[in-house]
Amino acid sequence: QAARTSVLWQPRTASALRIQYRYESAWFKLFGGKERVEKRKKDLERQRAEMKEELRSSFSKDFSEYRFNKGKRSEAPAFVCHTRDSVAVPAIQTTSLANTPLVFPDMLQGKVSLVVVGLRGIGQQVMAQYREPFEQHFAANPACQVFELSIIEQFVFKPLRFIFAGDLAKRIADPSRLARAAMIAPDAAQITDIRNRFRITNALTGYAALVDRDARIRWLAHGEPSAAEIDRMLECTQVLLAPPRQPTAFALPPMPGS
């Protein structure tokens, strides 16, 4: 009887440091499986080390900046950008915290929206500083709405999405808000696209965007807002709510001698 061999290795998941799978079979030894498993083990150890280094360096950089300026690099603009300079909201299809469909840009069409964004729910306090005055000022206006997005950007946290989402749902509690709030875990390409469109530079703060009726981002802000920035946000919302200007009709003067 062939001797049994035991090889331990760990998968690349959030629980990679805790969960182990045991493979015991003479088949691996007979058909070269032992070498494959050993190679896989080394690959996983390398990937785990790279993942830990990525998390360490990313957090260190964000934390250093947050201590210096709380992640705020500039003041929010006092005006909305022109349509030709705007970018479309990224396409997102997910389930809200109320277990209802949440689809961008479809749900943004035809209304002026404030979209507040944070990573893993960390920026909730900053997001609320934009959301609350917006809701108070435009509560009676059916043409306005608010969406809250929490993004899980690191691979290691993705298996914990439902834990984060459950915790966030408890903190929000309000059923009307839950239907317009979501915890998403996009792939690497989507994360890069979302970061670029919302100009997310630091994971430890929150972001806000005013979106027009065509689902295009016309105003962006980040970090803790000043009173002046809140006033700018409300004024810019009024600009987006205003009906588009119609071209002035006038009659051309008659040609001389006609």
N, C-alpha and C positions, 0 to 999 in steps of 0.2 A: 504494500500500500504506500502510495506516495506520501511523503511528509507534507503536513499542512503548513501553510505559511500565513502569517498575519501581517497586513499592511494597514496602517492608519493614515488617513488623509482628511483634510478639511475643505469643504466647499466655500466658494466666495459668496457669502451672504452676510446679513447683519449679525447673525449668530455664529459666524465662522469660527470664533474663538471658543465656542462652547460645544457645538454639535459635531460629533465625529461619526463617520460611517466605517464599519469594520468589514473588510473583505478577506475571507478565508476560503481558499480553494486551491487545490493542486493544479487546476486547469490553467491558472495564471502562470505558474512556474513552467508547465509543460509547453505552453504556446507563447512564451515571452511576455505574458501579461504582467509579471512582476516588474519588469523594466518599464513598461508603460505606466503602471501605477506610481512607481517611484518618480518618473518624469513628471507625471501629473501633480504629484505631491510637491515637487520643487517649484513647478509653475504656480501653483496655488499659494505657496509661501511667498514667492516673489510678488504676485499680485496683491497679496494681503499687505506686504511691506510697502508697496507703492501706494495702496489705498490709504494706509495709515499716514504716510508722508504727505499725501495730497490733503488729507483732512487737517493735519497739523499745520502745514504751511498756509492753507487757505484761512483757517481760523485765526492763526497768528497775525496774518496780514490784516484781516478785517478787524480784529480786536485792537491792534495797534492804531489803526485809523480811527476806530470808534472812540478810543480814549483821547485822541487828539482833537477830533471835531465832531464826534458822535455820528460819523458817517455822512456828514453834510458837506458837500463840496462847493455848492453854489446856491444862490437864492432862486426861487421860482420866478419865471418871467411874468411881466405885468400884462401880457397880451397873448392871445392864441396865435399859433403859427398859421401861415397861409395853407390852404388845402394842398397846394402843389409841394409844400415842404413837409407835409405830414406823412405818417406811416400807418398802414392798416393794423388793426388789432390782430394778434396772432390767432390762427385757427385752433380752437380748443373744444374738444368734445369729451365731456366727463359727466359725473353724477354729483349733484349738489349734496350738502350735508343733510338735506331733507329727503334724500334719495329720489330726487326728481332730475330729469335731464337738464344739463347746463351746456349750452352750445354757443360758442363764439365763432363768427361774428353775428350769427342769426339773431340772438336775443338783444343785440345792441342796435339793430336797425330801427330807425324811426324815432329814437329817443336820444336825449343827451344823458350820458352816463358818467358817473364817477367810478373808476375801477381802482381799488386800493389793493396793493400787492405786497406780500411779505414772504420770506423763506422759512418754512417749517413753523409758521405761526409766531416766530420770534418778534416780528415787528408789529404785533397787534396794537400795542399802545400808541405807536406813531400813526398807524393806519386809522385808529379811532379819532385822532386829532384832526384828520381831514374829513372823515366820514360824518362825525356828529354835527359839525356846523352846516355841512351840506344838507343833511337830512332835516335839520331844524329849519333851514331857510327855504327849502323847496319841498317840504312835506306835502303841501297841498297842490303841487304841480304834477299832474299825471305824465308830463313829458320828460320827467327826470327819474332816474333810478340809480341805485348803487350796487356794485358787485364787489365781493371780497375774494381774493385768490391767495391761497397759501401754497407755496411751491416746495416740493422736496427735490432738491437738486443733487444731493450726494447719493451715490449708489448704495452706500452702506445703510442709509436711513429708509430706503424704499420699502423693505419688508415691514417696516413699522408704520406705514402710512395709515392703516386703520386705527392704530392706537393714537397717533397724532390727531387724526380726524375726529375720533370720539372725544378726545380731550377738548379740541377746539369747539365742537358742537355743544359741549357742556358749558363752555365759557360764553358762547354766543346766546344760547338758550332761546332767544326770540324766534318763533317759527317763521315770521316774515323775512327775517334776515337769513335763516338757514337755507331757504330756497334759492338765495342769490349768493351763497358762499360755497366754496369748494376747496378741497385739498387735493392737489394734483401731483403726479409723479411722472413727468414727461421723460422721454429719452434724451440722450446727450444733445442731439441736433436741435430738438425742440427747446431744450433749456437755453442753449446759446441764442436761439431766435427770440425767445421771451426776454432774456436778459438784454439783448440789443434793443428791442422795441420799447421796453419800459426803462431802459438805461439803468439797469440794476448793477451797482458796483460794490455794494457791501451787504453781506447777508444778515447783519445785525440791526438793520433799520428797516423802515417801511417806505413805500412808494405810492404815489397817487397820479392818476392820469384822467384828464377830461377827454371824453370820446364823443364825437359829433354824431349826427343822425345817420351818417354813412359808415359808421364804425371805424373812423379814422382818429388817431390820437392827435389832439390839437394842443394839449398843454400837459406838462409834466412837472412833478415836484418830488422831493425826497427829503428824508430826515424830519426832525421835529420842526413844524412850521411856526413862523412868527405870526403875530396878529396881521401884519401887512400881507403876508403870503395868503392867509385865509381870505382876506378881503379881495385879493387878486383872483383867487379861485372862484369866489362867488361872482365877481364882475365878469370873468371870462365865461362862466356858465351862462350869464345873461346874454352875452354876445352870441353864444352858440344857440340859445333859445330863440333869438330874434329871427324873424322870417328873412330869407335871403333877399337881397336887393334885386329888384326887377330893373332891367335896362329902361332908361327914359325914352319914351316915344316922342318924336318930333318930326315935323314936316320940313323937308328941304326947301329952301327958297327957290323960286322959279329962276330958270336960266335967263340971263339978260337977253332981251330982244325976243323972248318967247311970247 
